[in-house]
Amino acid sequence: MNTAQSTPAGTVAAEDLGTVHLIGIGGVGMSGVARLLLTRGIPVSGSELREWPALAGLRALGGTIHMSHDAANLDGVDTVVYSTAIPQDHLEMVEARRRGVRVMHRSEALAAAMTGRRAIAVAGTHGKTTTTSMLTLILQQAGEDPSFVIGGEISEAGSNGHHGSGQYFVVEADESDRSFLLYRPYVSIITNIDEDHLNTYGDYAGLEAGFGEFARLTDPDGFVVTCADDPGTRRLAEALRAQGRSVYTYGLADDADLRLSEVVSSAAGARYLATLDGESLGEIQLPVPGRHLALNSAAAVLTALRLGLPASAAVTALGVFPGVRRRFERKGVVDGVLVYDEYAYHPTSMTASLQTLREVAGEGRLIVVFQPYRVYRTRDLQDQLAAALGIADEVVMLEVFGPGEVRQPGEGSASLIAAVPLPAERKIFLESWADVPAEVVRRATRGDVVVTMGAPPISLMGDELLAALAEASDTAGAGRGAVTAPGPAGSTVAGA
């Protein structure tokens, strides 16, 4: 059923796509789409160059994984799906067009999968993944069976995509390339609007206008949820209300529809009191720390309540929320050295995460292994990135991860590490990935917290650090080299 290349989003359902091939299937975003399609019974293949953690699960669901990029991978394929990270001259893209195979952006494939469902699209510069995960768990706790695609895996569940039988489809909506404008959600959530992706939008005004366009794509019978504490989303809420749109807000602000108060965060987790329209909802507890996570949970709670779900479902689901992989993920501990992994790469989210990790470290030191994401961001936000990294006691930095970008002289990690406000002996730039574990072993001592932070490849570093710490412990004769990784209270995601 090979079809013409140009297929507008929303004109086909997922079942019309035939056999689907995903280029770069192992990445978090693409693997979520693959998992969704596979659990929907749609044949899926994909190509990769490295063995990403998600691939084993996709194979178990019946996916065909090619560990190379090759024109032959498209044999028998009806639709090719690509992400923004894949260049148009990629050999499989070129071959698909030569064969006349339908080619769709990841977001177009998601739009097709949403056909016939009430879509809930979660957007915002920070907090999308966590908010999407929290809302998905609340819907499940309430007895719904939502479909979902999340830009990260819910910890302990191992799932970032699922085809459910219920009416709702929860999706993380990416603003970086304007692809969120392809969706037509019943509910739109916008957590915040912070300066980022200006290579796409030109300036902050353009970015704000992009979020406004996204919000206005919301079904007139649906509603928009925004944060009352963020200046950008606050302006947006006022503009939408003036246009007759239904908008509900959450936050610490006195005029928020769902208001948080007495927010407390510690290593044991976060908790706060919530009121909706002035009526108490009682205390909401999270087993994961972070004031920013409390705000994310409020967005999910408010959305669930406006959908008519019981507050008890939200309280119960959040009380056992296991966290999201690569979002404040505890990887393990060796000889009293805790190792975490964190996706943050924007100064605002880095600051929130590092402040939370400071709470966890207590009297210990905080050591950050950071890989910046994108050359333009590292250049344009260098001062803010450096200030965020200054929260740490020690910084080990790798070169910028910027696929397809070209670094000009003076750009990149060498310039950034020089700007970090720490003494020279407490920061270092390493060109080689292989040198990082030994450097961390040299610096870390009992009671310290080490976090790998930044671009997607750095997520693979945590296991190497744990192994290096364990080997060093055994070599020293301590006999305490065993790695332990106690997880938080678990939660089950249907279809995982």
N, C-alpha and C positions, 0 to 999 in steps of 0.2 A: 504493500500500500504506500509506496513512495509517493510523496506529494511535493508540490512546489515549496520553495524555501520560505517565502513570506507568508507567515500565518499569524494574523493578529491575535494578541493575548485575549483569552476569554471566548474565542469562537469555537474552540474544541474542548471536549472533556478529556480527562486523563486516559480513559479507555480508547479514545480515538488515536492515541499516539503510537500504537503498535509496540514494537520492540524498541526500547529506549536505550541509547548509549550516552553515558556521561563522561566527558573529558575531565580528568582530574577528580575521579570519583571518591578518593580517600579523604579530601578535605571536609571539614565539619559541615559547611553549608551544602556541599554537593552530596555527601553521604546521607544527610537528612532527607533530601529529595529522593535519593535512591531507596532508602529504607521505606519511605512513604509509599512509593510506587510498588515495591516488592510486596509489602503487606496488603496492597490493594490487588495483588494478583497480576501485575503487569510485568512482562519480561524485561529484565534490566541487565545491561552489560556496562563496563566502564574500563577506562585505562588509567594507569598510574605508573610512577617511576620509583616509588618507595612503598614499603609495607606500613601504611598508616594503621593505627589501632582499630579503626572502624571496619577495615576490610574483612576481618574474620567473621564479624556478625553479618555482613552483607552476603558473604559466601554461604553462610548457614541458612540464609533466607532464600537461597537459590540464585543469587547474582553471579554473573560471569565476570571475573576480573582479569584483565590483560595487564601484565607487568611490563608494558612498553607502549609507546605511541606508534601506531602503525596503520597504514591505510586498510590493511586486511581486517582490522578490528571492526570495520563498518559493514562487513558482510552480514546480510540478513537484518540490518538495522533499518528502522523506519523513521526514527527521530533522533537527532543528536542534540544534547543539551550541554551548554557551556556556561562558564561564569565570566565575570568581568576580568578575572586574572588571566584568562586564556586569550592570547593574541589572535587576531583575525587571520594571520598567515600561518597559524598552527597547522601542521600537515593533515590532521584529521578534520579540521574545519575546511581546509581547501578540498579535501577528498569528498566530504559530504556535499559541498556545493557542486562539485564536478558530477557527482552521481544524481543530483537533484533530490537529495534527502532533505526532509524538513529539518531546519536548524532553529533552535529556540534558546533564548537566554534562560538561565535558571529561574528567574522570576516569572517568565512566561509559562514555564512548565508548572510552577506553583499556582499561577492564576488558573490554568486549565484544571488542576486538581481541586480547586476551590468551587468549581461549578456545582451549583445545587446546594451549597452549604452556607451557613451564616458565618462569614469570616470575621475574625477578631485579629486585627493587625497591630502589632506592638512596635512602635518606632521611638526614636530618640537617640541622642548622641551617646548616652550612657544608660546602662541598665536594661537594655532590650532582652538579652538572653535570660537574665534572672527573672524578670517580670513575666516573660512568656512561660518559663518553667513553673513559676508559682501559680499562675492562672490555670495552666493545664492540670496541675495536681488538685486545685480547688474544684475544677469542673468534674474531675474523676471522683473526688470525694463526695460530690453532690449527686452521683449516680449517672452523670453524663459519660459518654464515651467519645470524647472529641478526637478529631484528626488534629495532628500538629506537626510542625516542622520548626525546630529550634536550632539556633546557631551554636549550640553546645549540648553536651549530653547531661541529663539529670543524673547526678551521682547515685551510685548503687543500682540504678536502673539500666544504665548502658544504652539509653535510647534517645535519639534526637529526631525521630520521625515515626509516625504511625498513622495508619488509615483506620479511623474509628467509625462506629455505626451511628453516632449521635449527630445532632444538627450543627454543631459548632466546629469550626476549623480555626485553630490558633496558629498564627504564623508570625515570625520575627520579620519585620519589614525594614529593609536596608536602604538608607538614604544616600549612601556613599556615591552611587552612580545613577541616582534618580529612579532606580528600578521599583521603588515602592509606589511610584505613580501608576504602575500597571494594575494595582489591586483596587477592588471596589468593596471595601469592608463594610460590614454592618456596624462594627464598633472599631474605632481607632483610639489607640492609646499613644500619647506622646509624653515620654518621661522628662525630657529636657531638650533644650536647643543650645548646644555649646559650639564654639568655634572649631570647626573641623571640616575636612573635605572641601576646602576653599579652592582646590584645584578644579573641582567640578562646578562650584557655585560662584566663584569669583570673589565674593566678600560675604560678610555675615548677613547683610541685608538679603542677598541672593539665597543664602541658606534658609533664612527665616521664611522667605517667600516660598521656597520649596516645601517646607513643612506645612505652610498654609494651604498650598495646592493639594497636598496629600490629605489634609484634614477635610477639605471640601469635597473629596471623593467619597466620603462616608455616606452611606445610605441615609436619606432624609428621615427615615423612620427609625434609624439607629441613633448613636450618640458618640461623643468624643470625650475622652478622659485625659486630663492634663494635670501637671503639678502646679499648685498655687505658689510654690516657693521660687520657681525659676522665672526670671524676668521674661525670657523669650516665650515660654508657654503661657505665661500670664497675659502677655499682650495678645497672643493668638486666641486665648479663650475669650477675651473681651471682644475681639473682632468677630469671632464666630457667633457669639451670643447676639451681637448687634445685627447679624444676618439672619437671626431666627433659628440658629442651630441649637441642639441640645448638648450642653457641655457640663461635665461634672469634674470637680477638682478635688485634689487631696494634698496634704502637706501639713506643715507646722503653722502656716498662716492662720490668723484668726477667722478669716472669711472662707476657709476651705470647706467644701461640703463634707468630706471625711477628714477630720482633724486629728493629728497625732499630738500627744503630750506625754511628758515624763518619759522621754525616750532614753533607754539605758542600754549601753553596749559593753560587753566584757568578753573575755575569752570563752565564757560559757554560752554566749549567744546574745541576742538582742530582744528587747521587749518594749512595749509602749501601750499607753491607753488610747483608745480610739472612740471618737464620737461621730455619728452620722446625722447631719442636720440637727445637731444639738442633743441628740439622744445617745446615751452611752452604749457602746458595744462591748465594754469590758476590756480586759488586757489581752493583747495578742503577743505571743511568744514565738521566737525563732531559735532553733538550736545552732544557728550560725551567727557570728558577730558582725557588726557593722551598721552604723546609722544609715548609710546609703541603702543597705539591704532592707532596713525597716521601711524606707520610703518606697522602694520597689514593691514590697509586699502590700503597702497601702493602695497602690495602683491596682493590683490584682484583686484586693478585697473590694474596693469600690466598684470595679467592673462587675464582679460576681454579684454583688448586691443589687446593682441596677439591672442585671439580667434576671433578677428575681430568685436567685439562689439563696439558701439559708446561711446566715452568719456562722452557724455552728460548723458548716462544711469548711468555711475559710479558716476558722480557728483551728480545727482539727488538722487540716492539711498543712498549714504553716507550722504547726507545732512539731511536725515530724519532717519538715522540709530538709532534704539531705544535702542541699547545695547543688551546684552545677560544676561539672568538670571544667577545669581551667578558670573557674571563678572562685578564688580563695579555696583551692582544692588542696587538702592535706595529703601529701604523697607518702610520708612516713617519717620515722625518727630513728636515728642511730646515735647511741651514746649521748643521749640528751640533746642532740641537734635536730630540730624540727625542720622538715623540708616541705615547702608549699609551692604550688604553681598558680599563677594568676595571669589572666589574659590582658590586663590593662596596659595600654600603650599611649593613651591620651593623658596630658597632665592632670586633668580633673579627676579622672577615674584612678590614676596612679596615686594621687594624693589621698583619696578616700581609702584605697586599699592599704597603702603603707601606714596610714594612721591606725587602721584596724589591726594590722600586723604588729604595730608597736604595742597595742594592748595585749596581744598574745605573747609577745616577747618578754613583757614584764621587766625584770632586771637584766635580762640577756640582751645581746646585741642583735641588730637587724642587718642582714647581709643580702643585698639585692644582686641577682645575676640578670642583667637587662639586655634585651635585644630590641632596639628601636624598630618601628614599623613604618616604612615609607620615607624616602629621602626628603620629599617636600615638607612632610610634617616635622621631621627632625630639624630641618633648616628653619622653618617658619615659626616653630614653637620651642626653639632651643632654650631660651631663658626659662620658660615655664616648666619644661621637662627637667632641666637642671635643678630648679627649685624643688620639684617633687622628689627627685632622687636624693636631694639633700636631707630628707627626713631619715634616710638610712644611716647606719654607722659605717658601712663599707659598701662599695659598688664595684662589681666586676661587669664590664661591658663588652659585648660583641659588636661586630659591624652591623650597620643597618640592613634589615631585610627589606628589599625593595625590588621585587621581580619586575623586570621591564624598564626600570628607571636607570638613569645614568647619573652618577655622582660627579659634581664639578669639584675642582680644587677647593679645599676648605670646608667641604660638606661631609657630613657623616659622623660616625661615633667618636673619632679622634677629637673633633671640635667640641662635641657635646660633653665628653668626659672632662675636658679642660674647664668647662663652665660649671661643673658640679661643685657646689660650695663645701667641699670636704678637703682636708689635708691630702697632699700628694700620696702619702703612704697608705691612705684609706680608700683609694680608688685606682682602678687600672683598666686599660683597654687591651684586650687580647684579640689578635687577628685570627687565631686558630681555635676552633671549637674544641679540639682535643686537649687544649691546655687548660680549659675551664675547671674540670673536676679537681685536678691537683691544686689549682689556685684556691678553690673553695676549701679543700681539706686543710691547706696551710693556714687559712684565716679563721675557720670555724672552731669553736670550743663548746663544751657542754653548756646548755642554757640558751644558746643562740638560735635564732630563727633565720633560715635561708629561704629566699623565694626566687624562683625563676619567673621572669615577668617579660611580657611583650609579645613580639610577633609569633605566629604559629609554630615555626620550627623549635622555639625554645621549650615548648611543652615536652619535647623528647629528652631534655636535659635532666629533668628531675630524677629519673631512674638511674642515670649515669652518676649523679651526685651521691645518691644513696649507696650505690655499689662501691664508689670510691671511698666514701666515709667508712663503710663496713670493712673494706679491705685494709684501710689504714688502721682501724681499730684492732683487727686480727694481727696485723703485722707488728703492732706495738705490744702484743701479748695481753691485751686487756680482756680478750675473750667475750667482748660484749658487742660483737659485730652484727648481731642479728638485727634485721630491719623489721620494724613493726609499723603497721599503718591502720590503727583503729579508725573505723569509719563512724560517722554520726548515725543517729537513728535512721533506719532505712525507710524507704517509701517505694511502693510498687507502681510503675507506670504500665498501663495496659499496652500490650503489643511489644513490650521490650524484648 
